[in-house]
Amino acid sequence: MKKINLWGATALIVCLSLAGCSQASTTNQQAEAAEVADTNQQTKSIEVDKGLLQTEITLPASMFKDQDMDSITADAKKSGIDEITKNADGSVTYKMSKAAHKELMKKAEEGMLQTVEDLKSGNDFASIKDVEHNKAFSEFTFIVDQKAYESSFDAMANLGIGAAAMSYQALAGVSTEELKVTINIQDESTGTIFDTIIYPDALNEMSGK
């Protein structure tokens, strides 16, 4: 069994995958990511246990605060989850076939791609002109107008994408030790990378660890 320590931002990808809310705005993702930095001390664990025929994912109680379990169960059942169990500590365990887990990951990927498109649109972060990434969502390059980027709050965008990408990796079974997201900031006019942010290191620095 793999134990994966995550922050509250995991709720974002689980929401995208199980509840079908892949149209959540980038602004909401920023707020989720900002909360991540504030609650880093309360890190919970996600356990991904992959058997021969079944995949089991246990999500921490913090993700289900003030949520209706009947609705959560209904959404999960619609997504092909075989069994949903609320544990004594408030965490929730999902058991599903490998095929269902594959479908869940497909929806999570669609959610990540939508997040990238939202960033590229310029609606919320005008200085960001393009976003490139690898298939695993572990490496990103923001192509920006450097002057506009540095004179605005557009750097907040890397918080949202960093937290969401770590959550995606965790659902895919990446271990705690291997969770890593690198975001390069590249000037559009010169092609120069003038900043690099690495998660979860950046979150640890923000929380004083």
Buried (B, 14 or more C-beta within 10 A) or exposed (E): EBEBBBBBBBBBBBBBBBBEBBEBEBBEBBEBBBBBBEBBEEBBBBBBBBEEEBBBBBBBBBBBEEEEEEEBBEBBEEBBBEEBEBEEEEBBBBBBBEEBBEBBBEBBBEBBEBBBEBBBEEEBBBBBBBBEBEEEBBBBBBBBBBEBBBEBEBBBBBBBBBBBBBBBBBBBBBEBEEBBBBBBBBBBEEEEEEBEBBBBEBBEEBBEE
